[in-house]
Amino acid sequence: MEEYIKVDLDSAEKRLGMNKDFLINLINKLLNGDMLDKAEVAFNENNLEEAKLHIHSIKGATASVGLDGLHELALHIETRIKEESYLDFEKLKIMREIWEELKIKDFNNL
């Protein structure tokens, strides 16, 4: 599970052209928003299309801000939905654990 905690703020800063403080603020808004909540609701309702939509949004958002581990999880989950029509509840559970762990991380010390 440790591999999913990867964060690359330096790359995200360069790619987005913003300073670290603004990027950290953006990350905190993402992690404190309801994107993952919506994905979990869709999963629990076995709604493939809705789950895919929310996971796709998480995949893009996490890639943009340098949350590489969460991006990898979202990519895996989205691929399973697209290719196998399979809702990977185990990976979603791991995503929630990592998400919560990152919510309390001090990104200023990275």
DRENFI-35384 format. One line per field, with one value per residue (C-alpha): residue number from 1; chain; y, z, x. Coordinates in pm, 1 decimal. Each point is the difference from the previous one (the first is absolute). Layout:
% DRENFI-35384
marvo NUM | ...
vovo A | ...
Y Y | ...
Z Z | ...
X X | ...
This chain:
% DRENFI-35384
marvo 1 | 2 | 3 | 4 | 5 | 6 | 7 | 8 | 9 | 10 | 11 | 12 | 13 | 14 | 15 | 16 | 17 | 18 | 19 | 20 | 21 | 22 | 23 | 24 | 25 | 26 | 27 | 28 | 29 | 30 | 31 | 32 | 33 | 34 | 35 | 36 | 37 | 38 | 39 | 40 | 41 | 42 | 43 | 44 | 45 | 46 | 47 | 48 | 49 | 50 | 51 | 52 | 53 | 54 | 55 | 56 | 57 | 58 | 59 | 60 | 61 | 62 | 63 | 64 | 65 | 66 | 67 | 68 | 69 | 70 | 71 | 72 | 73 | 74 | 75 | 76 | 77 | 78 | 79 | 80 | 81 | 82 | 83 | 84 | 85 | 86 | 87 | 88 | 89 | 90 | 91 | 92 | 93 | 94 | 95 | 96 | 97 | 98 | 99 | 100 | 101 | 102 | 103 | 104 | 105 | 106 | 107 | 108 | 109 | 110
vovo A | A | A | A | A | A | A | A | A | A | A | A | A | A | A | A | A | A | A | A | A | A | A | A | A | A | A | A | A | A | A | A | A | A | A | A | A | A | A | A | A | A | A | A | A | A | A | A | A | A | A | A | A | A | A | A | A | A | A | A | A | A | A | A | A | A | A | A | A | A | A | A | A | A | A | A | A | A | A | A | A | A | A | A | A | A | A | A | A | A | A | A | A | A | A | A | A | A | A | A | A | A | A | A | A | A | A | A | A | A
Y 0.0 | 226.6 | 32.0 | 189.3 | 287.0 | 137.1 | 376.9 | 205.0 | 367.6 | 116.8 | -146.7 | 134.0 | 349.6 | 4.9 | -152.2 | 235.6 | 306.2 | 83.5 | 48.2 | -268.0 | 174.8 | 31.1 | -362.2 | -119.2 | 198.7 | -167.7 | -344.7 | 68.9 | 110.9 | -316.1 | -227.8 | 177.0 | 4.4 | -260.7 | -169.3 | -322.6 | 2.6 | 10.9 | -284.0 | -212.1 | 60.6 | -107.4 | -311.3 | -90.2 | 37.4 | -214.7 | 284.0 | -65.5 | 311.0 | 236.5 | -170.2 | 26.5 | 369.6 | 82.5 | -215.9 | 159.8 | 344.5 | -113.5 | -142.7 | 330.4 | 219.5 | -207.3 | -16.6 | 376.5 | 80.7 | -264.5 | -257.3 | -276.0 | -290.7 | 92.9 | 51.7 | -355.9 | -138.4 | 193.4 | -117.5 | -360.8 | 33.3 | 178.2 | -261.4 | -280.3 | 173.0 | 63.4 | -331.9 | -244.7 | 178.3 | -71.6 | 225.4 | -52.8 | 63.4 | -104.4 | 265.6 | 254.5 | -82.8 | 52.2 | 328.6 | 119.4 | -95.1 | 183.3 | 295.8 | 36.0 | -38.2 | 272.0 | 232.9 | 32.9 | 9.2 | 310.6 | 68.1 | 294.2 | -246.5 | -190.4
Z 0.0 | 57.4 | -376.2 | -27.8 | 222.6 | -267.4 | -40.3 | -254.1 | 73.7 | -190.2 | -325.6 | 57.3 | 76.8 | -327.6 | -203.8 | 136.9 | 32.6 | 352.2 | 327.8 | 267.4 | 240.3 | -265.3 | -102.9 | 360.5 | 35.7 | -313.4 | 132.4 | 330.9 | -179.9 | -208.1 | 300.3 | 202.6 | -286.5 | -81.6 | -310.1 | 178.2 | 193.8 | -327.9 | -142.5 | 307.2 | -24.5 | -365.2 | 90.1 | 279.0 | -242.4 | -257.2 | -249.1 | -245.1 | -211.1 | 296.0 | 172.7 | -316.5 | -32.3 | 356.2 | -9.3 | -330.8 | 162.4 | 295.8 | -238.0 | -181.9 | 307.7 | 191.9 | -300.1 | -42.3 | 359.1 | 39.0 | 210.6 | -202.4 | 223.6 | -1.0 | -375.0 | -41.3 | 209.7 | -198.2 | -327.2 | 117.6 | 113.6 | -318.7 | -218.4 | 184.1 | -52.0 | -371.3 | -95.5 | 233.8 | 122.7 | 343.9 | 305.5 | 197.8 | 352.5 | 152.3 | -193.4 | 81.3 | 368.7 | -33.6 | -180.1 | 294.7 | 248.2 | -198.8 | -57.9 | 376.0 | 72.8 | -251.1 | 148.8 | 313.6 | -174.1 | 27.0 | -364.7 | 92.7 | 111.8 | -327.8
X 0.0 | 297.6 | 53.2 | -328.5 | 111.7 | 235.7 | -18.5 | 196.7 | -58.9 | 307.9 | -123.7 | -352.2 | 136.0 | 191.0 | -281.6 | -265.4 | 222.4 | -114.0 | 176.4 | 10.7 | -238.0 | -270.2 | 52.7 | -28.4 | -321.8 | -133.0 | 94.4 | -173.4 | -316.3 | 6.1 | 51.4 | -268.0 | -249.6 | -260.9 | 146.5 | 85.7 | -327.5 | -191.5 | 207.5 | -66.7 | -374.9 | 5.6 | 200.7 | -240.6 | -290.8 | 186.6 | -35.8 | 284.2 | -45.8 | -18.8 | 292.6 | 208.4 | -82.0 | 106.2 | 311.7 | 99.1 | -31.9 | 210.6 | 258.8 | 38.9 | -5.0 | 254.1 | 232.9 | -13.5 | 97.2 | 269.6 | -184.4 | 160.3 | -98.8 | -367.9 | 23.3 | 134.7 | -286.0 | -258.7 | 154.7 | -16.7 | -361.7 | -106.6 | 169.8 | -178.2 | -334.4 | 64.0 | 155.3 | -170.9 | -314.0 | 139.9 | -26.5 | 319.9 | -125.5 | 333.6 | 193.2 | -270.3 | 44.2 | 375.9 | -68.1 | -211.4 | 274.3 | 268.5 | -234.9 | -56.2 | 370.8 | 86.8 | -263.6 | 211.0 | 338.8 | 213.5 | 77.3 | 224.6 | 266.6 | 21.4
